[in-house]
């Protein structure tokens, strides 16, 4: 499990999450703070800074997946967040 010490938001990401996926910034943070299942997605553009997916639930029970870059500073740079698909939710439930 990754030790996330903080969240980094790029300009425009919060707005994109709201209009594209109907996700509020605090929901993405709740998933990361609530012991999510974290999976490696792909190697990052910078050495040691890879892309991960965190699967988990919000405080209200919403099943979500949050994509982020894990920075060398132990911060999560949020890329996207959305509701889990049925396939992702089944995989989440198995572990």
N, C-alpha and C positions, 0 to 999 in steps of 0.2 A: 504494500500500500504506500502511496506517495504521501509525504508529509507536506500539506499545503499550508503555508503561513499567511497567504493573502491572495486577493483577487485583483486582477488588472482588467479594466474595461477600456477598450479603444472607443474613440468617438464614433458614434453611429451604431455600435453593436446593440445597445439597449433598445434603440428605436427599431432596428432590424428585427430583433427577437419579438418585439411587440406586434409589428405589422405582418411579419411573415409567418410566425409560429404561435402567436398569441401567448407569449411567455413573458413574464415580468422578471426583471433582474433579480429580485429577491428570491424568486423560485429557483433560479439557477444556483444561487448561493446556498440555498437550503439543501439542494441535492448534494453539493460538495461538502457541506458540513455534517451530513447525516450518514456517515460511513458508507459511501457508495461502493459499488463494484467498479473498479477501474481497470480498463483494458487498453493496451497499447494499440494505436491505430496506424501510425506511420512515423518514419524518421523525419525529424524536423530539418529546416533549412540551416539551422545553426547547430553545431556539435553540442550534444547533451540536452538539447531543447526539443523534445519529441511531442507529437500530438497524441492525446489520450481521449478516451470516452469514459465518462462517469455515468453509470446507470444507478438510479436510485429514486427515492420518493421525496416529495415536498412534505411540509408539515400538514398540508391539507389532504395528502394521500395521492397526489398526482404522480403517475409514473413518467419519469423524464430521463432523457439522455443529454448530457452536457459535453460538448467537445471543447478541449482546451489544450494550450501549449503549456507544458510544465517547464517553467523557466529555471535557470541555474540559481536564482534567488529564492527558490521554493515557492514561487507565486504561480497562480494559474491565470493565464491570459485567455479569457473566454473568447471562443470563436463562434460558437452557435449552441443552441439548446432547443429541444423540441420534445414533443410527446413520444414515448417509445412506440414502435410499431408492434404489431401482434407477435412477430418473430422475436424481436428484442425483448419483449415482456416475458415470453416463454423461456428464453435463455436466462433472463434475470431470475426467474422463479426457480430454475433448476439448481442454482448455486447458492 
